[in-house]
Amino acid sequence: MSLKILKLKPGIGHIVIFAIGVLFVIAAYFFIKWNFANLIATRIDTTQPEAKIVADWIVQTAPDDPLTHYAAAIVYERTFEPDDLTRSLAEYETSVAAAPHNYLVWINLGRARDRSGDETGAEKAFARALALAPNYASVKWAYGNSLIRHQKMDEGFAMIAAAAASDTKYANPASSIALQVTDGDVTQARRLLGDTPDTNAALADVLVTQKRYEDAFEAWSRLSAEDKATKFKEIGQRLFTLSILAKKFRVAASVAGDLNSGTGIKPVPGQVTDGSFENGIKMRNAGTFEWNIDEGTDPQIGLSAAAKRSGNYSLWLTFDSFESKAFRSIFQTVAVVPGATYEFEGFYRADIKSKATFKWEVIDPTNSVRIAVSDDLALAGDWTTLRVKFTVPESTDGVLIRFIREGCGVAACPVTGKIAFDDLSLKQ
């Protein structure tokens, strides 16, 4: 193939080159101007008073850029002035026309149409966004909320339930909306969202923050043991903590049992946890429904395998002190039925020299008022029974069972010897 060289006369050539140069300069100018406006659009601070001036400038500078119209729409939307909301809607419409395949723009157009009262237009915009991004939870969430506002409950909740199933950050808000719409009816809220593990976990989380502890536990109890111990463990821990703070001991004990199902220490309402001391004791950081030990230096507390009534161990307390403040107690909180009558029973051996007396007492953990107290523990070389019968106040569903010392002087309280306990239990 032969090459042909086009030769221009010197005058014409100069004109062509100059024209090309001018075109490049103009193109570069508009390119820089467009990109500068585009850059500003992504960085507008909508809280500043001059935001509307900037929005107008970028729209005029790059009128065909969907991003500048989108940014302007957001600026005018956030002033909440009636005229500005109309302008915002118009900018969203322009942005959609310039970028018809951007789902995010369609979502915001749907919201803008909702605010303007155009329900049909809003639903069309959300439907278009869903068609463009059918697997995005954010799209389903926005669409579902719009449908619920339009009183299309079943369709709307199906949509937000699908969003929550795809992205757990929507689970709690979905439950809150369902409870609000149903006036707090958990059964109806569950029907709207679906009786799924995610729904029940979210309901439990929302209900406990609303101080509906029993309802929260009912939702929690629908979960599998595996889900309670793994996927939703954090929700269970929150349910436990808030129930303890509210002194809802039966809920807290049941949840603690679920969370500790894989361990040997599993609190059960109405029962002393590890009353035979087979699982050991913790000197500090024990759980609410385990044996706890007060701060102090005396008695020394430990387990004995040599002297036990049953099982492998008994609890031994060795005293050798003079000061009153040295005494430390052992205690446990137990969940119980309000108004019910129980008997605390246990067995002990005692070889103590002291003017002080030792007992077990039952107190109300909500106000520290004593409910009942045992007789003084007598000297006993063999295992001897101790019993305390009591009725739980109607105002509480927990009791605190505690080993105590009484009859000491202000500062001095000499005690030497040993006391052993085994097979402590509670019976209704």
Kinemage of the C-alpha trace (Angstrom):
@kinemage 1
@onewidth
@group {chain A} dominant
@subgroup {mainchain}
@vectorlist {calphas} color= white
{ca met a 1} P 0.000 0.000 0.000
{ca ser a 2} L 1.442 3.346 -0.954
{ca leu a 3} L 1.374 6.310 1.373
{ca lys a 4} L -0.084 9.571 0.271
{ca ile a 5} L 1.048 12.816 1.786
{ca leu a 6} L -1.466 15.609 1.876
{ca lys a 7} L 0.207 18.897 1.378
{ca leu a 8} L -1.503 22.110 2.341
{ca lys a 9} L -0.590 25.526 1.290
{ca pro a 10} L 1.307 27.374 4.066
{ca gly a 11} L -1.583 29.753 4.836
{ca ile a 12} L -4.240 27.047 5.020
{ca gly a 13} L -1.962 24.793 7.087
{ca his a 14} L -1.461 27.483 9.689
{ca ile a 15} L -5.204 28.030 9.926
{ca val a 16} L -5.907 24.291 10.367
{ca ile a 17} L -3.257 23.910 13.047
{ca phe a 18} L -4.540 26.983 14.867
{ca ala a 19} L -8.134 25.695 14.684
{ca ile a 20} L -7.109 22.308 16.061
{ca gly a 21} L -5.235 24.017 18.859
{ca val a 22} L -8.259 26.148 19.710
{ca leu a 23} L -10.458 23.050 19.784
{ca phe a 24} L -8.049 21.322 22.142
{ca val a 25} L -7.969 24.360 24.418
{ca ile a 26} L -11.779 24.557 24.460
{ca ala a 27} L -12.077 20.813 25.076
{ca ala a 28} L -9.503 20.992 27.845
{ca tyr a 29} L -11.319 23.931 29.406
{ca phe a 30} L -14.647 22.130 29.470
{ca phe a 31} L -13.011 18.899 30.617
{ca ile a 32} L -11.281 20.633 33.511
{ca lys a 33} L -14.407 22.636 34.334
{ca trp a 34} L -16.599 19.496 34.268
{ca asn a 35} L -14.225 17.488 36.419
{ca phe a 36} L -13.762 20.346 38.847
{ca ala a 37} L -17.525 20.648 39.245
{ca asn a 38} L -17.751 16.867 39.641
{ca leu a 39} L -15.066 16.947 42.337
{ca ile a 40} L -16.814 19.753 44.214
{ca ala a 41} L -20.093 17.817 44.035
{ca thr a 42} L -18.587 14.962 46.032
{ca arg a 43} L -17.291 17.304 48.727
{ca ile a 44} L -20.084 19.771 49.442
{ca asp a 45} L -20.567 20.367 53.152
{ca thr a 46} L -24.352 20.542 53.382
{ca thr a 47} L -24.175 22.089 56.875
{ca gln a 48} L -22.588 25.285 55.619
{ca pro a 49} L -24.818 28.294 54.774
{ca glu a 50} L -23.154 28.745 51.379
{ca ala a 51} L -23.964 25.158 50.324
{ca lys a 52} L -26.865 26.267 48.079
{ca ile a 53} L -24.655 28.794 46.258
{ca val a 54} L -22.094 26.051 45.579
{ca ala a 55} L -24.868 23.660 44.462
{ca asp a 56} L -26.186 26.207 41.959
{ca trp a 57} L -22.693 26.830 40.606
{ca ile a 58} L -21.815 23.176 40.002
{ca val a 59} L -25.166 22.555 38.251
{ca gln a 60} L -24.549 25.506 35.949
{ca thr a 61} L -20.945 24.462 35.378
{ca ala a 62} L -21.718 20.822 34.524
{ca pro a 63} L -25.416 20.728 33.598
{ca asp a 64} L -25.218 17.283 31.996
{ca asp a 65} L -23.421 15.615 34.896
{ca pro a 66} L -25.822 13.470 36.983
{ca leu a 67} L -23.561 13.809 40.018
{ca thr a 68} L -23.863 17.587 40.203
{ca his a 69} L -27.670 17.368 40.101
{ca tyr a 70} L -27.599 14.580 42.681
{ca ala a 71} L -25.424 16.685 44.986
{ca ala a 72} L -27.666 19.710 44.523
{ca ala a 73} L -30.714 17.587 45.316
{ca ile a 74} L -29.175 16.514 48.623
{ca val a 75} L -28.262 20.117 49.503
{ca tyr a 76} L -31.785 21.424 48.887
{ca glu a 77} L -33.359 18.409 50.574
{ca arg a 78} L -31.600 19.089 53.853
{ca thr a 79} L -32.807 22.666 54.264
{ca phe a 80} L -36.364 21.334 54.809
{ca glu a 81} L -37.801 24.527 53.329
{ca pro a 82} L -40.913 23.894 51.153
{ca asp a 83} L -39.540 25.584 48.036
{ca asp a 84} L -36.196 23.859 48.456
{ca leu a 85} L -37.858 20.443 48.690
{ca thr a 86} L -39.525 21.127 45.349
{ca arg a 87} L -36.164 22.090 43.880
{ca ser a 88} L -34.592 18.971 45.426
{ca leu a 89} L -37.193 16.738 43.760
{ca ala a 90} L -36.538 18.396 40.411
{ca glu a 91} L -32.782 17.842 40.787
{ca tyr a 92} L -33.360 14.173 41.597
{ca glu a 93} L -35.530 13.831 38.506
{ca thr a 94} L -32.796 15.433 36.372
{ca ser a 95} L -30.152 13.203 37.944
{ca val a 96} L -32.195 10.086 37.144
{ca ala a 97} L -32.718 11.212 33.571
{ca ala a 98} L -28.943 11.626 33.180
{ca ala a 99} L -28.081 8.317 34.913
{ca pro a 100} L -31.060 5.971 34.463
{ca his a 101} L -29.088 2.871 35.442
{ca asn a 102} L -27.905 4.109 38.865
{ca tyr a 103} L -30.021 2.377 41.546
{ca leu a 104} L -28.898 4.782 44.279
{ca val a 105} L -30.310 7.791 42.428
{ca trp a 106} L -33.619 5.960 41.970
{ca ile a 107} L -33.791 5.243 45.723
{ca asn a 108} L -33.378 8.913 46.588
{ca leu a 109} L -35.884 9.889 43.927
{ca gly a 110} L -38.347 7.476 45.529
{ca arg a 111} L -37.822 9.088 48.919
{ca ala a 112} L -38.208 12.563 47.444
{ca arg a 113} L -41.452 11.579 45.730
{ca asp a 114} L -42.685 10.100 49.014
{ca arg a 115} L -42.031 13.409 50.756
{ca ser a 116} L -43.935 15.246 48.067
{ca gly a 117} L -46.953 12.946 48.478
{ca asp a 118} L -46.513 11.116 45.175
{ca glu a 119} L -47.045 7.568 46.435
{ca thr a 120} L -47.424 6.001 42.999
{ca gly a 121} L -44.330 7.738 41.676
{ca ala a 122} L -42.377 6.749 44.778
{ca glu a 123} L -43.230 3.078 44.371
{ca lys a 124} L -42.267 3.187 40.704
{ca ala a 125} L -38.897 4.691 41.603
{ca phe a 126} L -38.227 2.069 44.280
{ca ala a 127} L -39.348 -0.714 41.944
{ca arg a 128} L -36.878 0.545 39.345
{ca ala a 129} L -34.090 0.620 41.950
{ca leu a 130} L -34.936 -2.972 42.923
{ca ala a 131} L -34.862 -4.042 39.282
{ca leu a 132} L -31.394 -2.525 38.932
{ca ala a 133} L -30.069 -3.979 42.227
{ca pro a 134} L -32.308 -6.934 43.174
{ca asn a 135} L -29.897 -8.361 45.746
{ca tyr a 136} L -29.106 -5.171 47.678
{ca ala a 137} L -30.539 -5.096 51.188
{ca ser a 138} L -30.525 -1.286 51.244
{ca val a 139} L -32.878 -1.203 48.255
{ca lys a 140} L -35.294 -3.694 49.829
{ca trp a 141} L -35.189 -1.758 53.087
{ca ala a 142} L -36.048 1.561 51.426
{ca tyr a 143} L -38.753 0.019 49.253
{ca gly a 144} L -40.282 -1.899 52.167
{ca asn a 145} L -40.464 1.203 54.363
{ca ser a 146} L -42.218 3.089 51.575
{ca leu a 147} L -44.794 0.324 51.189
{ca ile a 148} L -45.429 0.283 54.946
{ca arg a 149} L -45.992 4.054 54.916
{ca his a 150} L -48.528 3.466 52.139
{ca gln a 151} L -50.311 0.937 54.401
{ca lys a 152} L -49.263 -2.028 52.255
{ca met a 153} L -48.189 -3.954 55.330
{ca asp a 154} L -47.726 -7.506 54.085
{ca glu a 155} L -45.743 -6.441 51.017
{ca gly a 156} L -43.701 -3.919 52.980
{ca phe a 157} L -42.792 -6.240 55.835
{ca ala a 158} L -41.905 -9.009 53.418
{ca met a 159} L -39.463 -6.574 51.847
{ca ile a 160} L -37.846 -5.353 55.085
{ca ala a 161} L -37.712 -8.932 56.388
{ca ala a 162} L -35.781 -9.865 53.251
{ca ala a 163} L -33.470 -6.904 53.858
{ca ala a 164} L -32.881 -8.011 57.447
{ca ala a 165} L -32.167 -11.554 56.302
{ca ser a 166} L -29.523 -10.224 53.892
{ca asp a 167} L -27.958 -7.725 56.275
{ca thr a 168} L -28.279 -8.116 60.047
{ca lys a 169} L -27.971 -4.362 60.649
{ca tyr a 170} L -31.618 -4.113 59.542
{ca ala a 171} L -32.890 -6.816 61.920
{ca asn a 172} L -33.411 -4.630 64.993
{ca pro a 173} L -34.934 -1.673 63.108
{ca ala a 174} L -37.298 -4.091 61.348
{ca ser a 175} L -38.401 -5.515 64.698
{ca ser a 176} L -38.881 -2.041 66.154
{ca ile a 177} L -41.086 -1.040 63.222
{ca ala a 178} L -43.121 -4.247 63.464
{ca leu a 179} L -43.713 -3.764 67.201
{ca gln a 180} L -44.659 -0.144 66.667
{ca val a 181} L -47.119 -0.963 63.893
{ca thr a 182} L -48.736 -3.783 65.912
{ca asp a 183} L -48.917 -1.751 69.160
{ca gly a 184} L -46.354 -4.028 70.768
{ca asp a 185} L -48.019 -7.321 69.846
{ca val a 186} L -45.085 -9.721 69.579
{ca thr a 187} L -47.125 -12.473 67.915
{ca gln a 188} L -48.298 -10.145 65.160
{ca ala a 189} L -44.821 -8.653 64.743
{ca arg a 190} L -43.436 -12.150 64.309
{ca arg a 191} L -46.136 -12.944 61.747
{ca leu a 192} L -45.205 -9.878 59.714
{ca leu a 193} L -41.474 -10.532 59.794
{ca gly a 194} L -41.503 -14.327 59.721
{ca asp a 195} L -40.833 -16.755 62.558
{ca thr a 196} L -37.116 -17.122 61.835
{ca pro a 197} L -34.079 -17.255 64.133
{ca asp a 198} L -32.968 -13.812 62.954
{ca thr a 199} L -36.386 -12.350 63.664
{ca asn a 200} L -36.627 -13.883 67.134
{ca ala a 201} L -33.107 -12.804 68.056
{ca ala a 202} L -33.852 -9.248 66.926
{ca leu a 203} L -37.170 -9.224 68.790
{ca ala a 204} L -35.403 -10.372 71.958
{ca asp a 205} L -32.834 -7.610 71.572
{ca val a 206} L -35.436 -4.890 70.974
{ca leu a 207} L -37.851 -6.078 73.663
{ca val a 208} L -35.244 -6.152 76.403
{ca thr a 209} L -34.300 -2.531 75.653
{ca gln a 210} L -38.013 -1.751 76.044
{ca lys a 211} L -37.860 -3.435 79.484
{ca arg a 212} L -40.181 -6.225 78.365
{ca tyr a 213} L -37.982 -8.911 79.890
{ca glu a 214} L -40.380 -11.865 79.837
{ca asp a 215} L -41.366 -11.184 76.221
{ca ala a 216} L -37.692 -10.848 75.313
{ca phe a 217} L -36.950 -14.202 76.919
{ca glu a 218} L -39.878 -15.843 75.123
{ca ala a 219} L -38.398 -14.716 71.804
{ca trp a 220} L -34.926 -15.831 72.910
{ca ser a 221} L -36.250 -19.264 73.947
{ca arg a 222} L -37.302 -19.954 70.326
{ca leu a 223} L -33.678 -20.073 69.220
{ca ser a 224} L -31.739 -23.313 68.950
{ca ala a 225} L -29.091 -24.156 71.541
{ca glu a 226} L -26.398 -23.808 68.902
{ca asp a 227} L -27.594 -20.354 67.795
{ca lys a 228} L -27.768 -19.184 71.412
{ca ala a 229} L -24.193 -20.259 72.053
{ca thr a 230} L -22.719 -18.939 68.795
{ca lys a 231} L -24.491 -16.677 66.302
{ca phe a 232} L -26.629 -14.787 68.817
{ca lys a 233} L -24.452 -15.092 71.910
{ca glu a 234} L -23.890 -11.331 72.089
{ca ile a 235} L -27.650 -10.732 72.188
{ca gly a 236} L -27.962 -13.324 74.952
{ca gln a 237} L -25.250 -11.615 76.970
{ca arg a 238} L -27.038 -8.284 76.589
{ca leu a 239} L -30.339 -9.888 77.632
{ca phe a 240} L -28.616 -11.386 80.675
{ca thr a 241} L -26.906 -8.136 81.711
{ca leu a 242} L -29.993 -5.950 81.365
{ca ser a 243} L -32.139 -8.524 83.200
{ca ile a 244} L -29.666 -8.587 86.091
{ca leu a 245} L -29.645 -4.794 86.266
{ca ala a 246} L -33.450 -4.845 86.348
{ca lys a 247} L -33.336 -7.638 88.969
{ca lys a 248} L -35.298 -10.011 86.764
{ca phe a 249} L -33.555 -13.068 88.126
{ca arg a 250} L -35.569 -15.876 86.527
{ca val a 251} L -34.990 -14.474 83.042
{ca ala a 252} L -31.325 -13.869 83.806
{ca ala a 253} L -30.794 -17.364 85.237
{ca ser a 254} L -32.465 -19.046 82.280
{ca val a 255} L -30.406 -17.046 79.787
{ca ala a 256} L -27.221 -17.733 81.754
{ca gly a 257} L -28.056 -21.433 81.574
{ca asp a 258} L -28.386 -21.178 77.796
{ca leu a 259} L -25.086 -19.332 77.454
{ca asn a 260} L -23.296 -21.815 79.731
{ca ser a 261} L -24.945 -24.938 78.307
{ca gly a 262} L -21.576 -26.383 77.338
{ca thr a 263} L -20.109 -26.041 80.829
{ca gly a 264} L -20.766 -27.830 84.098
{ca ile a 265} L -22.147 -24.666 85.694
{ca lys a 266} L -25.667 -24.107 84.438
{ca pro a 267} L -27.985 -22.135 86.736
{ca val a 268} L -31.573 -23.337 86.946
{ca pro a 269} L -34.377 -21.239 88.508
{ca gly a 270} L -35.354 -22.658 91.899
{ca gln a 271} L -32.112 -24.557 92.415
{ca val a 272} L -28.809 -23.861 94.129
{ca thr a 273} L -26.021 -24.012 91.562
{ca asp a 274} L -23.359 -26.603 92.435
{ca gly a 275} L -24.544 -27.109 95.993
{ca ser a 276} L -22.212 -30.102 96.321
{ca phe a 277} L -19.167 -28.056 95.168
{ca glu a 278} L -18.196 -30.551 92.488
{ca asn a 279} L -17.287 -27.830 89.995
{ca gly a 280} L -14.898 -25.938 92.234
{ca ile a 281} L -15.161 -22.358 93.445
{ca lys a 282} L -13.823 -19.079 92.111
{ca met a 283} L -11.990 -16.715 94.404
{ca arg a 284} L -13.006 -13.770 92.203
{ca asn a 285} L -14.999 -12.948 89.055
{ca ala a 286} L -17.662 -15.573 89.729
{ca gly a 287} L -20.997 -15.301 87.951
{ca thr a 288} L -24.163 -14.025 89.608
{ca phe a 289} L -25.621 -17.513 90.027
{ca glu a 290} L -22.384 -19.171 91.168
{ca trp a 291} L -20.793 -19.243 94.582
{ca asn a 292} L -19.216 -15.859 95.260
{ca ile a 293} L -16.675 -15.039 97.934
{ca asp a 294} L -16.437 -11.638 99.627
{ca glu a 295} L -13.206 -9.726 99.886
{ca gly a 296} L -11.283 -10.475 103.072
{ca thr a 297} L -8.560 -12.617 104.558
{ca asp a 298} L -10.403 -15.036 106.830
{ca pro a 299} L -11.542 -17.761 106.701
{ca gln a 300} L -9.392 -19.603 104.220
{ca ile a 301} L -11.794 -21.214 101.756
{ca gly a 302} L -11.169 -24.318 99.687
{ca leu a 303} L -12.367 -27.786 98.743
{ca ser a 304} L -11.684 -31.014 100.594
{ca ala a 305} L -11.601 -34.414 98.947
{ca ala a 306} L -10.785 -36.154 102.227
{ca ala a 307} L -13.868 -35.133 104.180
{ca lys a 308} L -17.066 -34.989 102.141
{ca arg a 309} L -20.617 -36.124 102.656
{ca ser a 310} L -21.171 -37.164 99.043
{ca gly a 311} L -19.553 -36.755 95.657
{ca asn a 312} L -15.881 -35.846 95.433
{ca tyr a 313} L -15.622 -32.641 97.462
{ca ser a 314} L -16.990 -30.573 100.310
{ca leu a 315} L -16.401 -26.917 101.091
{ca trp a 316} L -13.997 -26.234 103.947
{ca leu a 317} L -13.625 -22.949 105.806
{ca thr a 318} L -10.588 -22.627 108.088
{ca phe a 319} L -10.639 -19.776 110.654
{ca asp a 320} L -7.681 -18.214 112.434
{ca ser a 321} L -8.333 -14.529 112.967
{ca phe a 322} L -8.771 -11.883 115.652
{ca glu a 323} L -10.152 -8.860 113.818
{ca ser a 324} L -13.828 -8.464 112.941
{ca lys a 325} L -13.066 -7.002 109.528
{ca ala a 326} L -11.125 -10.101 108.473
{ca phe a 327} L -14.309 -12.146 107.934
{ca arg a 328} L -15.426 -12.933 104.392
{ca ser a 329} L -18.633 -14.667 103.420
{ca ile a 330} L -19.695 -17.053 100.687
{ca phe a 331} L -23.014 -16.409 98.943
{ca gln a 332} L -25.124 -17.180 95.890
{ca thr a 333} L -28.135 -15.600 94.151
{ca val a 334} L -30.915 -18.008 93.197
{ca ala a 335} L -33.877 -17.295 90.917
{ca val a 336} L -37.205 -18.243 92.525
{ca val a 337} L -40.964 -17.875 92.090
{ca pro a 338} L -42.453 -14.766 93.736
{ca gly a 339} L -44.695 -15.670 96.674
{ca ala a 340} L -43.585 -19.298 96.749
{ca thr a 341} L -42.372 -21.087 99.880
{ca tyr a 342} L -38.973 -22.808 99.827
{ca glu a 343} L -36.693 -24.664 102.176
{ca phe a 344} L -32.951 -24.205 102.042
{ca glu a 345} L -31.250 -27.384 103.274
{ca gly a 346} L -27.638 -28.368 103.731
{ca phe a 347} L -25.201 -30.369 105.822
{ca tyr a 348} L -22.292 -29.164 107.896
{ca arg a 349} L -19.562 -30.152 110.318
{ca ala a 350} L -18.205 -27.582 112.760
{ca asp a 351} L -15.292 -27.396 115.186
{ca ile a 352} L -15.109 -23.694 116.061
{ca lys a 353} L -13.881 -21.739 119.074
{ca ser a 354} L -15.412 -18.262 119.180
{ca lys a 355} L -17.970 -16.120 120.966
{ca ala a 356} L -19.396 -15.314 117.512
{ca thr a 357} L -22.208 -17.334 115.993
{ca phe a 358} L -22.446 -18.582 112.399
{ca lys a 359} L -25.614 -18.890 110.354
{ca trp a 360} L -27.087 -18.945 106.864
{ca glu a 361} L -29.474 -16.163 105.967
{ca val a 362} L -31.810 -15.542 103.049
{ca ile a 363} L -32.215 -11.938 101.910
{ca asp a 364} L -34.117 -10.046 99.242
{ca pro a 365} L -31.468 -8.889 96.721
{ca thr a 366} L -33.633 -5.987 95.557
{ca asn a 367} L -33.482 -4.204 98.912
{ca ser a 368} L -31.107 -6.284 101.126
{ca val a 369} L -33.906 -7.021 103.614
{ca arg a 370} L -33.572 -10.294 105.512
{ca ile a 371} L -36.285 -12.831 104.668
{ca ala a 372} L -35.174 -15.684 106.973
{ca val a 373} L -32.177 -16.951 108.930
{ca ser a 374} L -31.066 -20.369 110.168
{ca asp a 375} L -30.406 -21.367 113.746
{ca asp a 376} L -26.858 -20.935 114.999
{ca leu a 377} L -24.543 -23.656 113.708
{ca ala a 378} L -23.661 -25.862 116.671
{ca leu a 379} L -20.464 -27.807 117.225
{ca ala a 380} L -20.833 -30.995 115.195
{ca gly a 381} L -18.266 -33.710 114.677
{ca asp a 382} L -20.455 -35.514 112.155
{ca trp a 383} L -22.559 -34.243 109.267
{ca thr a 384} L -25.530 -32.327 110.669
{ca thr a 385} L -28.555 -30.946 108.879
{ca leu a 386} L -29.317 -27.214 108.620
{ca arg a 387} L -32.637 -25.900 107.330
{ca val a 388} L -34.172 -22.516 106.618
{ca lys a 389} L -37.800 -22.259 105.534
{ca phe a 390} L -38.940 -19.019 103.911
{ca thr a 391} L -41.541 -17.424 101.681
{ca val a 392} L -40.382 -15.259 98.798
{ca pro a 393} L -41.819 -11.720 98.735
{ca glu a 394} L -44.224 -11.060 95.870
{ca ser a 395} L -42.023 -8.175 94.754
{ca thr a 396} L -38.989 -10.256 93.777
{ca asp a 397} L -38.103 -13.401 91.841
{ca gly a 398} L -34.679 -13.892 93.392
{ca val a 399} L -33.101 -14.519 96.777
{ca leu a 400} L -29.542 -14.283 98.024
{ca ile a 401} L -28.384 -17.132 100.267
{ca arg a 402} L -25.404 -16.141 102.400
{ca phe a 403} L -23.180 -17.555 105.121
{ca ile a 404} L -22.833 -14.960 107.912
{ca arg a 405} L -21.207 -14.331 111.265
{ca glu a 406} L -22.913 -12.483 114.143
{ca gly a 407} L -22.167 -11.545 117.729
{ca cys a 408} L -18.741 -9.968 117.236
{ca gly a 409} L -17.397 -6.882 118.939
{ca val a 410} L -16.652 -3.692 117.067
{ca ala a 411} L -13.015 -4.501 116.344
{ca ala a 412} L -12.107 -7.829 117.917
{ca cys a 413} L -13.655 -11.169 117.039
{ca pro a 414} L -11.287 -14.085 117.699
{ca val a 415} L -12.210 -17.233 115.742
{ca thr a 416} L -10.299 -20.485 115.304
{ca gly a 417} L -11.349 -23.831 113.881
{ca lys a 418} L -13.079 -25.262 110.826
{ca ile a 419} L -16.529 -25.543 109.285
{ca ala a 420} L -17.384 -27.804 106.343
{ca phe a 421} L -20.477 -27.664 104.082
{ca asp a 422} L -21.855 -30.111 101.533
{ca asp a 423} L -25.040 -30.888 99.607
{ca leu a 424} L -26.681 -27.447 99.875
{ca ser a 425} L -30.009 -27.380 98.082
{ca leu a 426} L -33.282 -25.518 97.673
{ca lys a 427} L -36.705 -27.152 97.549
{ca gln a 428} L -40.051 -25.561 96.816
